[in-house]
Each structure stands twice: as C-alpha cells, then as structure tokens.
Amino acid sequence: MKNLIIGYKRGKNKWKCLSRALRNINQKVDVVTEDFDKIKGPYDRIFTVAESLLPIQAKLEQLYGLTNISIEAADILSDKKKMDDFCIDIGLKEFIPDSVIPTKPEDLDIFKDRPFIMKPIIGSGTKEQRKFDYVSFNNKKDFLLSIGDSSFFTDNQKGFKDEKFNNRLNRYMAQEQLPDEAEVWGPYYYGTKCLFWSKGKIKRYKTIEWMSVPTSEVPIDVQDKSSYFMNTMIKKLNIKNMFFSGPDFYKWDYHLKMIDANPRIGQGLQILDDIHNHKIVSDVLLENPIRIKKQYLWKISTLKPGKIESVSDISHIKYLSKSNWDLKPGMIIPEHQHIVMGGFRQAFVIEGINESDMYKTYQTVNSQLQDCITYSTQ
C-alpha cells in the first residue's frame, strides 16, 4: 500500500510518528510538507496531520477515487465554528458550548456576563500566534476594555488570510469558557474505536498536565456519551480511517461538554507509542488490539519564576520532553506555564504504572531541574 502524509514542517513530531509506524508494517509512505499543489499520485491512502490541510486531502481523494473524506466534511472538520454548528444540527447540541463569531459588540450578549475565550476558527491546539489567540475574558465588558475600539469587530467580519494555516480565511470565535473545576477526560480515537483515555488538568484553557489512564477509571457516562458523540459525528460526516485527538470532555455537576475534536494524530498517542517501543500506532493501523503496559504523565514543570543567569548541565535529568525549549541565560521563566506555550516551556514526560509513583518521580526530576538554574539578581 502506498501512503501519503500531508503536514507542516513544524509538525514533524506528528508526521514522523505516523510515517515510522507505516514503515514498521512494510508500507510505502511519502511525506509532503510544502508545495501541496505539486503532489503527484496516485496514493492508496492519505493521512493529514494538520486540520487546516484537510481540504487538500479531500481534493486529492476525489482525484484518486478514494472515499475517506468529502470536500464538505473536510471543510467542517477544519473549522471550529462550522464543527460546533454541524454538531448542533445533527442532534449533539447538549455537548456543545455556546459560541459566536463576533462582528459587533452585541454578538457577545450570548454569554450573559459569563466568561468566554477567543480562539481562531482555523488552527491547531492552543498556539498563541496573535494577540487574542486563546485568551480568556471574564465577560463582555472585560473584552471591550481590552480592545479599546471597534476595529476588532470590523476586522473579524472581513476575516484574515492565515499563512501559517494554508492561507485559509480565518476569524475569531468567542466560545463559552468551561470551568476550571471540571473533570477533563480526553479520549483518542481511530475511526469509531476508542484507543485509550487520558485525564487533564486545565486552567482557563491552558493545559498543565495530561495523564493516560486505564479505561476503568473513566466514568461510565463519559465513556458512553463519548462513544455516542463520535459514532454520530463520524456517521453523519461519512469519514473513514481518521485519527482523532479528543474531543476533550468537561464534566461538572450534571453537565458534559466537549471541545477540540482534533481530526489528526495527537501528542498523547505519540507519547504512548514512544514508551511502547513504537508498536502502538503500527498495531492501530493494522487494526490489531493494542497492548498498553504502562502509562504516562505529561506535566509542565513548576520552576521558580525569574530571569536565568546560568544553567548547569542537565543531561542527567530523565524524562525531559522532546518539545522543550532550550534553557539559556537571559530567558525569563514565567510564573505560569502550559504544555504547548511558546517563548518558554519545560515539561516532563514520565512513564510508569502507578499514578502516585509517577507524581513522586515528577517531584524528583522537577527539583533536579530547579537545582541546575541560577537566577539573575539584577
């Protein structure tokens, strides 16, 4: 079988994981990260590891006679607001937070003085590319004070071409801010099959940690409703052979809401594959049962904030995330970090079997990293 993977150069961790898995099962694979209009097929199967490129996959599938995703499905899956509206239209409204693309101040009245978050409708994760990307506001008044004038609404009505995301026409959507006290459960899917679960700690949409967990630890109602949501959505979109990172389900009181049904391979699955000698994703592709022998804790460091004067050798410290920024003199350690932030990020990916043991290991390696940093007194 001849496979094509479409992604961006910056998403190397995703396409590298998937291409390795395909080669491990003796399948041919090409990876394309630019000049997408010059792709020459045909291919037997196409994988996209960035949502904004799904329309390219759909056009190529049409050209090659494949039927995994349609033009319409690709458009919906790559646009957060269209995805929310689609889910409401097919009877999944109970899971969808309130949202709106604000083109005038009155549009924000939908939140009735509740907190909300601004996010681009096209994009991946919580990457902060622009001023308002993934910024939370307490209410409409708070937001209006932050923008100063009405130009935001005029610009948002026009939209903007986003070079980082396939030159798609982008806009901001305001989405209901789900509560920090909610339990957060994140499944990983291949098609309608749930591969494994993780639980997260998230504050104002900024992820502090994810930990993979046995399915037995996930509330039954969350499992059942997740399965119902995914089966309904996939059936209505008529999509096949697609990885999903999420959706993340927020559970509090009697509520269960979802965000971020990312139609691509996710970081959690990559981590699980890494700690199982790169066998998990290959087994998924072969539709073999996957054997999870250990779990992971992916957690941001808790370092003292301040300006770094010097850093001693850290090569002895285990479990440092591959996606960390290099520690250098002059860097500012912020008071708060999250696991995909830019500018400064130090996280750990700890593997183990017992949750309490992984947290103890985290405390040890976090202390070791802290001891390697000297702070400027100026």
Residue pairs with C-beta under 8 A, 6 or more apart in sequence:
1 27
1 28
1 44
1 45
2 27
2 28
2 29
2 30
2 42
2 43
2 44
2 45
3 22
3 27
3 28
3 29
3 30
3 43
3 44
3 45
3 46
3 47
4 29
4 30
4 32
4 39
4 41
4 43
4 45
4 46
4 47
4 60
5 15
5 18
5 19
5 29
5 30
5 31
5 32
5 46
5 47
5 48
5 49
6 32
6 33
6 36
6 39
6 46
6 47
6 48
6 49
6 50
6 53
6 56
6 57
7 14
7 15
7 31
7 32
7 33
7 48
7 49
7 50
7 53
8 33
8 50
8 53
9 33
9 34
11 33
11 49
11 50
11 124
13 267
13 270
13 322
13 323
14 49
14 50
14 264
14 265
14 270
15 31
15 33
15 49
17 265
17 269
17 270
17 273
17 281
18 29
18 47
18 49
18 265
18 281
19 29
19 31
20 278
20 281
21 273
21 278
21 281
21 282
21 284
21 285
22 28
22 29
22 282
22 285
23 29
24 278
24 279
24 282
25 282
25 285
25 286
27 285
30 43
32 39
36 53
36 56
36 166
39 60
41 60
41 63
41 64
42 63
42 64
42 65
43 60
43 64
43 66
44 66
45 66
45 68
45 241
46 57
46 60
46 61
46 64
46 66
46 68
47 57
47 243
47 265
48 54
48 56
48 57
48 263
48 264
49 264
49 265
50 124
50 165
50 166
50 264
51 77
51 78
51 122
51 123
51 124
51 262
51 263
51 264
52 78
52 122
52 123
52 124
52 162
52 165
52 166
52 168
53 78
53 166
54 69
54 74
54 75
54 77
54 78
54 263
55 71
55 74
55 75
55 78
55 166
56 166
57 68
57 69
57 74
58 69
58 70
58 71
58 73
58 74
58 75
59 71
60 66
61 67
61 68
61 69
62 71
67 240
68 239
68 240
68 241
68 242
69 77
69 237
69 239
69 240
69 242
70 237
70 238
70 239
73 237
73 238
73 239
75 82
76 82
76 83
76 86
76 237
77 83
77 237
77 239
77 261
77 263
78 122
78 168
78 263
79 121
79 122
80 99
80 119
80 120
80 121
80 122
80 123
80 173
80 175
81 99
81 101
81 121
81 171
81 173
82 121
83 261
84 96
84 97
84 99
84 175
86 236
86 237
87 93
87 95
87 96
87 229
87 233
88 96
90 232
90 233
90 236
91 232
92 229
92 232
92 233
94 256
95 225
95 229
95 247
95 249
95 256
95 257
95 258
96 257
96 258
97 175
97 176
97 178
97 257
97 259
98 110
98 111
98 116
98 175
98 176
99 173
99 174
99 175
99 176
100 107
100 108
100 110
100 173
100 174
101 107
101 121
101 156
101 171
101 172
101 173
101 174
102 108
102 153
102 156
102 172
102 173
102 174
103 153
103 156
103 157
104 153
105 140
105 144
105 150
105 153
107 174
108 116
108 140
108 143
108 174
109 140
110 174
111 139
111 140
111 174
111 176
113 139
113 140
114 139
114 176
114 177
115 136
115 137
115 138
115 139
115 176
115 177
116 136
116 137
116 139
116 143
116 174
116 175
116 176
116 177
117 134
117 135
117 136
117 137
117 174
117 175
117 177
117 204
117 205
118 132
118 133
118 134
118 135
118 137
118 143
118 172
118 173
118 174
119 133
119 134
119 172
119 173
119 175
120 129
120 130
120 133
120 162
120 170
120 171
120 172
120 173
121 170
121 171
121 172
121 173
122 162
122 165
122 168
122 169
122 170
123 129
123 133
123 162
123 165
123 170
124 165
124 262
124 264
125 262
125 340
126 133
126 134
126 205
126 206
126 207
126 338
126 340
126 341
127 133
127 134
127 340
127 342
128 134
128 341
128 342
129 164
132 152
132 172
134 205
134 206
136 177
136 204
136 205
137 143
137 146
143 174
152 172
156 171
156 172
159 169
159 170
159 171
160 169
160 170
160 171
161 167
161 168
161 169
161 170
162 168
162 169
162 170
175 259
176 257
177 204
177 205
178 250
178 252
178 257
178 259
179 250
179 252
180 202
180 203
180 204
181 252
182 250
182 251
182 252
182 255
183 199
183 219
183 250
183 251
183 252
184 199
184 200
184 201
184 202
184 248
184 249
184 250
184 251
185 197
185 198
185 199
185 200
185 218
185 219
185 222
185 226
185 248
185 249
185 251
186 197
186 198
186 199
186 200
186 210
186 245
186 246
186 247
186 248
186 249
186 268
187 194
187 195
187 196
187 197
187 198
187 226
187 230
187 244
187 246
187 247
187 249
188 194
188 195
188 196
188 197
188 198
188 243
188 244
188 245
188 246
188 266
188 268
188 269
189 195
189 230
189 243
189 244
190 241
190 242
190 243
190 244
190 284
191 234
191 240
191 241
191 242
192 227
192 230
192 231
192 234
194 215
194 223
194 226
194 227
194 230
195 269
195 280
195 284
195 290
196 212
196 215
196 268
196 269
196 272
196 290
196 292
197 212
197 213
197 214
197 215
197 217
197 218
198 210
198 211
198 212
198 213
198 268
199 210
199 211
199 213
199 217
199 218
200 207
200 208
200 209
200 210
200 211
200 248
201 207
201 208
201 209
202 208
206 336
206 338
206 341
207 300
207 338
207 339
207 340
208 299
208 300
208 338
208 339
209 297
209 298
209 299
209 300
209 339
210 268
210 297
210 298
210 299
210 339
211 295
211 296
211 297
211 298
211 299
211 355
211 358
212 268
212 271
212 272
212 292
212 295
212 296
213 295
213 355
214 292
214 295
215 223
219 251
221 256
222 249
222 251
222 256
225 249
225 256
226 247
226 249
229 247
229 258
230 244
230 247
233 261
234 242
239 263
242 263
243 263
243 264
243 265
243 266
243 269
244 261
244 262
244 263
244 264
244 266
245 260
245 262
245 264
245 265
245 266
245 267
245 268
245 269
246 258
246 259
246 260
246 261
246 262
246 266
247 258
247 259
247 260
247 261
247 262
248 258
248 259
248 260
249 256
249 257
249 258
250 256
250 257
250 258
250 259
265 281
267 298
268 296
268 298
269 280
269 281
270 281
271 296
271 298
271 349
272 280
272 292
272 296
273 279
273 280
273 281
274 349
275 294
275 296
275 351
276 291
276 292
276 293
276 294
279 291
280 290
280 292
283 289
283 290
283 291
284 290
294 351
294 352
294 353
295 351
295 352
295 353
295 355
295 358
296 349
296 350
296 351
296 352
296 358
297 348
297 349
297 350
297 351
297 352
297 355
297 358
297 359
297 361
297 362
298 321
298 339
298 347
298 348
298 349
298 350
299 339
299 347
299 348
299 350
299 362
300 337
300 338
300 339
300 345
300 346
300 347
301 337
301 346
301 347
301 348
301 366
301 369
302 366
303 333
303 337
303 346
303 366
303 369
303 370
303 373
304 333
304 370
304 373
304 375
305 332
305 333
305 334
305 335
306 332
306 333
306 375
306 376
307 330
307 331
307 332
307 333
307 375
307 376
307 378
308 327
308 328
308 329
308 330
308 331
308 332
308 333
308 373
308 374
308 375
308 376
309 329
309 374
309 375
309 376
309 377
310 329
310 373
310 374
311 327
311 328
311 329
311 372
311 373
311 374
312 372
312 374
313 372
314 320
314 327
314 369
314 372
316 368
317 365
317 368
317 369
317 372
318 365
319 348
319 349
319 350
319 351
319 361
319 365
320 346
320 347
320 348
320 349
320 365
320 369
321 339
321 346
321 347
321 348
321 349
322 349
323 345
323 347
324 345
324 346
324 347
325 331
325 343
325 344
325 345
325 346
327 346
327 372
327 373
331 344
332 344
333 344
333 373
334 343
334 344
337 344
337 345
337 346
337 347
338 345
339 345
339 347
346 369
348 362
348 365
348 366
350 358
350 361
350 362
350 365
351 358
352 358
352 361
